[in-house]
Amino acid sequence: MRRPLLIFTVLTFGLSWAVVLPLWFGGGLGSPLMTVLGGLMMFTPSVGVLGVWAVSRTPFRQWARQTGLTFGKRKGRTAVLMLTAWLGVPLLTFLALGISAAVGLVSLDVDHLSLLRAAWRARGVEAPADLSTVAITQIVIAVVAGPVLNAIPALGEEWGWRGWLVPRLVSTNGMLAGLLLSGFVWGLWHAPLTLLGYNYPRLGSWAALVFIGFCVLLGVVMGWLRLRTGSVWPGVVAHASVNAIAAVALLLGDAAAPPNELLAGITGVVGWVLLALLGAALLRFYPVRPEPVGPVAPAEPVS
């Protein structure tokens, strides 16, 4: 039956466009509504899951287990991978930034923090004299508190993409193809924002295509976390941490030569290579098996 997949897709994609459409008619990414509407958009995959649940008539406790809302059968493993994601995402992010600087793809200004100072001025606020303390504080908050502060909106996405969609695509298309396809769908869903230049502002509408590539590679790692634990929570932590730390790390750049997000950092080519290597290593050395999708979504080919 294709009905569950159709319901999920129509609700998730249709509502994402409906929520963000006001930005297209006024202000774009610079609209004062951007933060609110972007946050609301993150909950549309969960609405898609609830739509499928509403027609499945599955008891919610069973549905919660099937879609990864619990901590899985091995709660200790889930807890360890949550902590690994909490610490690992910032490490990977700063590793990508360091490699980018080492190969000449980004110019860092850790002494004067000119790009961070420029960001303050762009908001109409004079930067404090001691920017080093500010930078350290921002990084610490992003690393320590970011996964907590961003957890709820991240769950809004993760329950749909990794909780519901990944097991179904993997069970019908195979492990690697299913993970890659889930990342492609995830990246495509961002189009209402990425077509406006979100995440890669210098690319304009081409940002939509580039961001799909990033989501495909990150989606392999996130999907592995879901299948390895039977839970969405390690992915929630990883997703929330990426959202918290990625932009903060780039503020260590030089205002005279701002970082090119297409090349440098976790969202750039360097980050893509690291994510590809990490995903390949996880699948090779810690293989996972497709989860049974249960009676709500029998195996079916995905076109």
Salt bridges, closest charged atoms under 4 A:
ASP109 OD1 - HIS112 ND1 3.56
GLU126 OE2 - ARG121 NH2 3.90
GLU157 OE2 - HIS239 NE2 3.79
GLU158 OE2 - ARG162 NH2 2.65
GLU158 OE2 - HIS239 ND1 2.68
GLU261 OE1 - ARG202 NE 3.62
GLU291 OE1 - ARG226 NH1 3.00
